[in-house]
Amino acid sequence: MSATLSKDLRKKHGLRSAPVRKDDEVVILRGTNKGTKGKIIQVFRKKWSIHIDKLTKNKANGAPYQIPIHPSNVSITKLKEGKDRMATISKVAAGVSLRKGKGDKKIRTTN
């Protein structure tokens, strides 16, 4: 489950998107909550949704509940940087830059 990166993160890391993770800061791009900023508090991989803090609705009895948002409808503005995550991002970015340098030529192999 990935989300697009903001323009400054794209320049910094050389990637267009990255997998979402708890404690990433995001801004909602689509839907009725467009423009809302917040931190991811929970990721549901099975449901393909994320929960963002301060994004709640009230049930009929007044109890609040989290609104699920699809990750493709958000943009990551700040990554939670861990050693393992930064290593993965740099490895993927190296592959992307290598592809861009070769002009995306298709390699044919003969058997």
Phi, psi and omega in degrees: 000112183241160176225156179291155177263153176292165185299320180290326176289327176298316179293319183294315186258345179076024180234155178270325182215166179210153177297142179282152182211153177303142179078005168287146175262133186227164170233137182278131184259336185229156173095187184289339180261023182304134179093351180287132178254148178183180181252139177289125180255341180202143177238124177253099182292324182291324180268354184057048180216161177231157175245136182245138180296152181067010179246085184229161171234163178256139175282177181300327180273003177094355180284133180281153173217153182283139177272124177284138180235137177284138184299334180288347181265008179234162175235133181280125179257337178212125180272144169280113187268116173239163183299315182291322181291319180293327177294317179295315181297318180292325179293316179293319180296325178295320178293321179295315181293327177294318178295318181294324180293329181272356177078022178054041177284142177279135180261124179259134177244141178248140180257000000 
